[in-house]
Amino acid sequence: MQPVLEISTPEGFALWPVAQVKPYSFLPLSGQLSPAEVGTALMRLADCNDIDPSPEDDDRPPRPADPLGSFLHGLLTLDNLFAAGGLRVTDTSTGISFLPGCCTGLEDWRDWHEVLDGSGSASFGHDPDPLAERLGDTIRLTVDVEQSDSPVIEVPVTELRHLLSDAERDLISFIALTADWAARHLPDHAASVTSAVARALALSTSAVPSKPQGDVLWSTGERSSA
């Protein structure tokens, strides 16, 4: 199980370095990303929330004129943030993947606990239409309920609890990278960007480092000097 962000890059994006990622593919979030991959994730999160304030029913401040402030404005000012993606589950024995569908986001990843301890089921977007259901001590993951012959993954309840805990640790590790990356690339916005990303990923403020961790070792082998 991996927390993943669906990636698309605004045309001509040049505000900070990003990785070359296939459009509409999924980028797993963890503490193992390169600086360029973190930049890609931050670009996507800002783009997901790049919404102009509405003068009729929005008390947010006007969009700044400068390109960087303008692009970050929604991420830093919206109350309810969206992070296109979700949790991906892959059955390594069959290669079957349970993927988030359209119009679902990582901000709702805690809905998986509803499957374990609440109503016993949750859907995660459409096209495809993935559904998770609890059947006794087993969680059944239907890749697309709109297909009569949809592939299915079955996971014991106890194992899914462990997988969810691992996914949360991945998100927390990603926040640590985000804090370090933002201090280096967005020093004037580092604290607010890191806090906004934590909110977008439904993490508590306790997950946000009090200061950048200057000894972060990136997946490229590069050690931060922040």
Secondary structure as the mmCIF struct_conf table of DSSP 4:
data_model
#
loop_
_struct_conf.conf_type_id
_struct_conf.id
_struct_conf.beg_label_comp_id
_struct_conf.beg_label_asym_id
_struct_conf.beg_label_seq_id
_struct_conf.end_label_comp_id
_struct_conf.end_label_asym_id
_struct_conf.end_label_seq_id
STRN STRN1 GLN A 2 ILE A 7
TURN_TY1_P TURN_TY1_P1 GLU A 11 GLY A 12
BEND BEND1 LEU A 15 TRP A 16
TURN_TY1_P TURN_TY1_P2 PRO A 23 TYR A 24
STRN STRN2 SER A 25 PRO A 28
BEND BEND2 SER A 30 SER A 30
TURN_TY1_P TURN_TY1_P3 GLY A 31 GLN A 32
HELX_RH_AL_P HELX_RH_AL_P1 PRO A 35 CYS A 48
TURN_TY1_P TURN_TY1_P4 ASN A 49 ASN A 49
HELX_LH_PP_P HELX_LH_PP_P1 ASP A 52 SER A 54
TURN_TY1_P TURN_TY1_P5 PRO A 55 ASP A 57
BEND BEND3 ARG A 60 ARG A 60
HELX_LH_PP_P HELX_LH_PP_P2 PRO A 61 PRO A 64
BEND BEND4 ALA A 65 ASP A 66
HELX_RH_AL_P HELX_RH_AL_P2 PRO A 67 THR A 77
BEND BEND5 ASP A 79 ASN A 80
STRN STRN3 ALA A 84 ALA A 84
STRN STRN4 GLY A 85 THR A 90
TURN_TY1_P TURN_TY1_P6 THR A 92 THR A 94
STRN STRN5 SER A 97 PHE A 98
STRN STRN6 CYS A 102 CYS A 102
TURN_TY1_P TURN_TY1_P7 CYS A 103 CYS A 103
STRN STRN7 GLY A 105 GLY A 105
HELX_RH_3T_P HELX_RH_3T_P1 LEU A 106 ASP A 111
HELX_RH_AL_P HELX_RH_AL_P3 TRP A 112 ASP A 117
BEND BEND6 GLY A 118 GLY A 120
STRN STRN8 SER A 121 SER A 123
STRN STRN9 HIS A 126 HIS A 126
BEND BEND7 ASP A 127 PRO A 128
STRN STRN10 LEU A 131 LEU A 135
TURN_TY1_P TURN_TY1_P8 GLY A 136 ASP A 137
STRN STRN11 THR A 138 THR A 142
BEND BEND8 VAL A 143 VAL A 143
TURN_TY1_P TURN_TY1_P9 VAL A 145 GLU A 146
BEND BEND9 GLN A 147 GLN A 147
TURN_TY1_P TURN_TY1_P10 SER A 148 ASP A 149
STRN STRN12 VAL A 152 PRO A 156
HELX_RH_AL_P HELX_RH_AL_P4 VAL A 157 HIS A 185
TURN_TY1_P TURN_TY1_P11 PRO A 187 HIS A 189
HELX_RH_AL_P HELX_RH_AL_P5 ALA A 190 ALA A 200
TURN_TY1_P TURN_TY1_P12 LEU A 201 ALA A 202
HELX_RH_3T_P HELX_RH_3T_P2 THR A 205 ALA A 207
BEND BEND10 VAL A 208 VAL A 208
BEND BEND11 SER A 210 LYS A 211
TURN_TY1_P TURN_TY1_P13 GLY A 214 ASP A 215
STRN STRN13 LEU A 217 LEU A 217
TURN_TY1_P TURN_TY1_P14 SER A 219 THR A 220
BEND BEND12 GLY A 221 GLY A 221
HELX_LH_PP_P HELX_LH_PP_P3 GLU A 222 GLU A 222
STRN STRN14 ARG A 223 ARG A 223
HELX_LH_PP_P HELX_LH_PP_P4 SER A 224 SER A 224
#
